[in-house]
């Protein structure tokens, strides 16, 4: 079982971000201008990005995303159990496509495999 816990690196002159976790290295295409502009709006960490969600951090979409996050952890540890479950700050990699689908983005199986 592998949980998302990756190291990352980015070149300031590039549009790519690299993450490494477990035995996988991934290259992500990003738009640094958008990230910098959003971060410049104020706050650190995730604070500026909460404003991109309808209703902000305390809005219904953020709450829904949080519920999917916790449900995915329960789902991975078996929903049909009364045993104590560990809820943490990481989601199992296999659950990411399910969270995306719950939020209305339906990746193809090829995208999931990539």
C-alpha positions in Angstrom: 0.0 0.0 0.0 1.5 3.3 -1.1 0.2 6.6 0.2 0.7 9.9 -1.6 3.8 11.4 0.0 6.0 12.8 -2.6 9.1 14.9 -2.9 8.9 17.6 -5.6 11.1 19.9 -7.6 10.5 22.7 -10.1 12.7 24.9 -12.3 11.7 28.6 -11.9 12.1 29.1 -15.7 10.1 26.0 -16.6 6.4 25.1 -16.9 7.0 21.7 -15.4 6.8 20.3 -11.9 8.4 17.0 -11.0 7.1 14.7 -8.2 8.7 11.6 -6.9 7.0 9.1 -4.6 7.6 5.4 -4.1 8.9 4.1 -7.4 7.2 6.7 -9.6 8.5 10.0 -11.0 5.8 12.2 -12.6 6.1 15.4 -14.7 3.2 17.9 -14.4 2.6 20.8 -16.8 1.8 23.9 -14.7 1.2 27.6 -15.5 3.5 29.4 -13.1 2.0 32.8 -13.9 -1.4 31.7 -12.6 0.2 30.2 -9.5 2.2 33.3 -8.7 -0.8 35.6 -9.4 -2.9 33.5 -7.1 -0.3 33.4 -4.4 0.2 37.2 -4.7 -3.5 37.7 -3.8 -2.5 37.0 -0.2 -1.9 34.3 2.2 0.4 31.3 2.4 0.0 27.7 1.8 -3.5 26.8 0.5 -5.1 30.1 1.7 -5.0 31.9 -1.7 -6.3 28.8 -3.5 -9.4 28.4 -1.2 -10.7 31.6 -2.8 -10.8 29.9 -6.2 -13.5 27.6 -4.8 -17.1 28.8 -4.8 -17.8 29.9 -1.3 -14.2 29.9 -0.3 -12.7 27.7 2.5 -15.9 27.4 4.4 -18.2 27.0 1.4 -20.1 24.0 0.4 -17.6 22.9 -2.3 -14.7 22.9 0.2 -16.8 20.9 2.7 -17.8 18.4 0.0 -14.2 18.0 -1.0 -13.2 17.4 2.6 -15.9 14.7 2.9 -14.7 12.9 -0.2 -11.2 13.0 1.2 -12.2 11.3 4.4 -14.6 9.0 2.7 -11.8 7.8 0.4 -9.7 6.9 3.4 -12.6 4.9 4.8 -13.3 3.3 1.5 -9.7 2.2 1.1 -9.7 0.7 4.6 -13.1 -1.1 3.9 -16.4 0.6 4.4 -18.0 -2.6 5.7 -16.1 -2.8 9.0 -16.7 -1.6 12.5 -13.0 -1.7 13.3 -11.2 1.5 14.1 -9.9 3.3 11.0 -6.9 5.6 10.7 -7.8 9.0 9.2 -4.7 11.0 8.2 -3.6 13.7 5.9 -2.8 11.5 2.9 -5.1 9.7 0.5 -4.1 6.4 -1.1 -3.1 6.8 -4.7 -5.7 4.4 -5.9 -8.5 6.6 -4.5 -7.5 9.8 -6.4 -9.5 8.9 -9.5 -12.6 8.2 -7.3 -12.3 11.6 -5.7 -11.9 13.3 -9.0 -15.0 11.5 -10.3 -17.0 12.5 -7.3 -16.1 16.1 -8.0 -17.3 15.8 -11.6 -14.1 15.2 -13.5 -14.1 11.9 -15.3 -10.6 10.9 -16.4 -10.2 8.2 -19.0 -8.6 5.0 -17.9 -5.5 6.0 -19.9 -5.3 9.2 -17.9 -5.7 7.2 -14.7 -2.9 4.9 -15.7 -0.6 7.8 -16.6 
